[in-house]
Amino acid sequence: MSEIRITRKHKLTAKKARLAAEKVATDLKEEFDLSYAWDDEGVLHFERTGLHGQLRLGRGQVSVHVRLGFLLIPFRAALEREIHDYFDQRFV
């Protein structure tokens, strides 16, 4: 299994960061058919066949940890770029 780990700093309020994360999740659901849910600790868990992960919001930072199944390993670099692009767009 291959993993992607990305942590970025941001200057959003907690409420705006949560809204940005929710927007990222809904975009991913529409584009890649991911299902997602927030847990009681405020961590966003997402998954689809061959991929699962979580997005955590901290004070002034956002981090994502994605585990890729065997069939998605060849797309790791493209997925990592896509995550960076989403963070650039949503967490500014």
C-alpha positions, 0 to 999 in steps of 0.5 A, spaced: 500 500 500 502 506 498 501 513 502 500 520 501 501 525 507 501 532 506 500 538 511 499 545 510 499 551 514 493 556 513 490 562 516 483 561 516 478 561 522 476 554 524 469 555 521 472 557 515 477 551 515 471 547 516 467 550 510 473 549 506 474 542 508 467 540 506 467 543 500 473 539 498 469 533 500 463 534 496 468 536 490 471 529 491 465 526 492 462 528 485 468 527 481 471 521 484 465 518 487 468 518 494 464 517 500 465 521 507 463 523 514 466 527 520 467 523 526 466 526 533 473 529 533 472 533 527 476 528 523 474 527 515 474 520 513 473 518 506 473 512 502 472 509 495 474 502 492 482 502 493 483 509 497 481 511 504 484 516 508 482 522 513 483 530 513 485 533 519 484 540 521 488 543 526 489 550 529 492 554 522 494 547 519 490 542 515 493 535 513 491 529 509 493 522 509 491 517 504 492 510 503 492 507 496 490 500 494 495 497 489 491 499 483 491 506 484 499 506 486 501 508 478 496 515 480 500 517 486 503 523 483 497 525 480 493 524 486 498 528 490 498 534 485 491 534 485 491 534 493 496 540 493 491 544 488 485 543 492 489 546 498 492 552 494 485 553 492 481 552 498 486 553 504 488 560 502 
